[in-house]
């Protein structure tokens, strides 16, 4: 009995200490956001970190682009604790984030990996989980052609952990018509999970992605599932998906001399300003695209929205997801 009591006391003390540290860290994050005055600050919720460059280099890029905070998701090899060490090194830049599920352990349904993720999610040391791959097409930086069903046991654990702890997570799930039922089933089964579906405004095949040609299906999903969020497509305007030749970014209007935000998507953002966030999706293979990604977000998306909507998408929604608190304007 004494051993059990001591164990419980130690666990409670650790949880209390972690929560106190988290509260202090939130204050640091808040000061960093408020320090950016010349433009709308951004919280980048999707950065894939493999350690190919220095954290100092990333911090300099963040400063240049007005990125206040980055959810720094390490790869499997670096492990969850890397983001804690990055935060300790630069506490006003990097948000402790669980790894991205995009490696061989995740796709191999490694139970030790899932157990480690579960333990770390429950530790109260992290603010978010990374991006977990369900259906993934080959991209410009890798040739992964995989499908981990959202209804699999692995994803059930991730959804369940989010529902239990309140930590948000990201999902990479190509928006084929045939893939949508998986997402809807899980959103229905885990109504309190905080799910960020990555790369909205993308269409890689108008035949098999017929429901994502326009914002109508996105609007329906937002109306139906209040626990669903989206991060915005990072593809540059006019870029084509290499396997189909289709222009990916349906969120852009290319019919004018200058590129504009499509009026239907603009209205969707205005109608649902609390449900969108920004993620760069930058990794080692796209490092040189960092500046242009944020320039596109600023020049085409944020600058063409009402100020209050732009602020929510740029940082306030991510703030609420990672802290559980609404941002308070001064």
N, C-alpha and C positions, 0 to 999 in steps of 0.2 A: 504494500500500500504506500509506504514511504517513497519507494522508487518511482511508482506511478505518479504520486503527487509532485515529486521533484521534477519529473519529466514534463508534466503539464505546466508547472510553474515556469520552467525554462522556455517552453514553447510560447507561453503567453508573454513572457518578458521579451523574447525575440520579436514577436509580432508587434508589441507596443513600441519597441525601439525602431523597427522598420517603418511603422506608421509615423513616428515622430520625424524620422529622417525624410520620409516622403513629404511631409508637410513643409519642412525646411526647404526641400528641393523645389517644391512648387513655388515658394516665394522667390527663389533664384530665377526660375523660369519666367515668372511674372515680370520681374525687373528687367530681364533681357528683352522681353517683348515690348515693354513700355519704353525701352531705350531707343527704339527705332521710330523716328519721327518723320523722316523725309518721304516715306512711302508706306503702303500697307505692309505690315510684317507678315511673313508666311511661316507656317509650320509644315515641314515636309514629312508626311507620314509614311513614305515608302522609299527608303534608301537601302540598297543592297551593299553591304560592306564585306569585302574580302581581304582588306588589309593591304591592297596593292599600292596604296598611296598613304601618306601620313595624315593623321587626324588634323594636324595643323594646316595642311593643304586644303582639306575639306572646310575647315573653319574659315579660311580666307575666301573660298568660293561662296560660302554662306554669307559672309559680310558683304561681299561684292553685290550679291543678288537680293539682299534684304531678307534672307532666310534666318529667322530668329532661332528656331529649334529644328532638330532633325531626329525623327525616330530611327535610331541607328540599329538596323537589323543585321546581325552578323550571319555568316554562313555556318553550315554545320561544323566545319573544321575548327572555327574559332570558338563556337559555343556561346551560350547565353551570357556567361560572366564577362565576355569581352565588352559588351555594351555597358556593364557596370564600371569596368575599368576605364572605358572611354569617358563616361560621365564623371568619374573621379578626376580624370585628367583635365577635362573641360566641362565643368558642371553647368555652365550657362550656354552650352551648345547642344549637347547630346542627351537624348531621352533614353533611359534604360529600356531596352526592347528585346523580347524573346527572339530567337533565331527565325530566319525565313525557312519555311518548309519547301525547299526546292532541290534537295540533294538526294544522294542514293539511300541514306538512312530513312528519310521521309518516304520516298517512293518505294522503298523496300519494306515498309510497314514495320520498322524496327521498334519493338515494344520498349526497349531500354530508352530510346530517344523520347518516346511519348511519356514514359514515367518521369524522365528528367524534366521535360517541359511542364508536366503537371506539378512537380515539386516546386519549380521555380515560379510558376504562375501564382501558386498559393503562398509564396514567401513574402509577398507585399513589397518586394524590392523593385518591381518592374511596373511600367506605366502602360505597356501595350505588348501585343504579340506581333510577329512579323507577317509576311505574306505566305500563305500556304497554297500550293498548286493543286488544283483539281484537274480540269482539262487544260492542257498547255500545248500550243502549237510551236513548231520551230520558229525562232525569232531571228533578229539581226545579229544576236550575240551567242546563240546556242542552237543546237538541233534537237532539243528535247521534244519528243512527240509522245506525250503521256496522258493517261487519264486515271486519276485517283478519284473514284466516285465520291461526291459530297455525302452520299448516304453510307459510306464505308465506316467501319469502326474507328479508323484513325480520325476522320473528320468529326464523328460523333463525340470523340473525346475533346477535340478543340472547341466545338460549339458548346459542349457542356461546361468546360472550364471557363469560357467567356461568360456564360449565363451565371455560373457560380460566383465568380470573382468580380465581374464587371469590366474586365480588361477587354478592349477592342482587339480585333484581329482582321487581317486582310485576306481576301481570297482571289486567286487568279483562276478564272473559269471562263473559257471562251464562250461567247454568247450565241452558240448555235441554238436553233430552235429546239433540237432534241435534248440539249443540256439544261434547259430552263426548268423542267420538272424537278430535277435534283435540288436546285437551289430553293425552289418554292417549298418543297417538302421539308427541308431543314429549317427554313425560316419559320415555318408553321410549328414544327416540333420544338424549336428552341426560341420562343418569342422574346426572351430577355437577353439573348446573346447579342453582342454589338458587332455587326458584320459590315465590313467595308468591301464592297465588290470593286475590284480594280479596273481602271481603264474605260470608264463609261464614255460614250461618244465615239467608240471604235466600231468598225464593221469590216471584217476581213473576207466576207463572202456574202454578197447580197442575196444569193439563192438559199444558202443554208442558215443565214442569219436574218431571215426576212422580218422577224419581229423586232430587230434592232436597227432597222433602216431609219427610223424616226424616233423621237423621244416618247412616243405614245406608250410603248411597253414599259419603259422606265417609269413613266408617270403612274401607270397601273401598279407596278411593283411598290412604288413609294406609298401609294394610297392604301395598299393592302397590308404591307409589312412595315410597321413603325420602327422596327429594329434594324432596318437596312439603310446603309449609306453607300455612297459611291465616291471613288477618287477619279479625277478627270484624266482623259486620254492624254498621253505625253507625246504621241506621234506628231511630228511637224506638219503643218498644213500642206496638203498635196502629196504627202508621202504615200507610197504604194506598198502593200504587203507582198513580199517577194514570191510567195507561192501561188498567188492568185492574180496579181497585177491590179488588185482593187485599191482605190484610194481609201485609206483607213479612217481618216478623221472626218466622220460625218457631222461632227459638231461645228465644222467650219463652213462658211459660205465662200466658195471660190468663184462665184459668178461675176464678181466685180474686179476692177483693176487692183484694188487692195483686198487682202483677206479680211473677212469679218466673221464675227460670231453669228452662227445661224440663228435667225430670229425665233424659231421654234424652241431651240435649246435654251436660248436666252430667257424665254418666258418660263421654261421649266425651272431654271435656276432661281428666278424671281418668285415663282409659286412655291418652291420647296427650298428656301435658302438655308435651312438647318440640316440638310441631308447630303451635302457635298463637301469634299475636302481635296487637298492638293498633295499629290505624291509624285516625286520626280522620276521614280523607277530607274534612277541612275545606278550603274554598277561599274566595275573596272573596265568593261568593254565599251561603255558609253560615257566614260569620264569626260571626254572632250565635248559632249553635248550638254553638260550641266548648265552653262550660261544660257544657251539658246532655249532650253526647256523652260526656264523661268522667265525669259523674255517673252516667249509665246504666251505663257499663263498671264503675265502682266499686260502685255500690249493688246491681246486679242480677247481674253476672257475678262479679267478683273476690271480693266479700264472701261469696258462696255457694260458694266453692271452698276446699279445704284450703289453708293458707297457702303450702306449698311449690309447689302447682300454680299458685296465683294469682301468685306471684313469677315463675315461669317465663313465664307468658303476658304479664305486665305488662312485664317488662324483660329477663329472663335469656335468653330465646330470641332476642330481637332483638340482644342483646349478642353472642351466639355467631355469629349470621349476619353481623353487621357487622364483627366483629373476628377471627373465626376462633378465638376463645378462649372457654372456659367461664368463667362468672362464679365467682369465688372468694369465698365468704362469710368474713367476718372471724372 
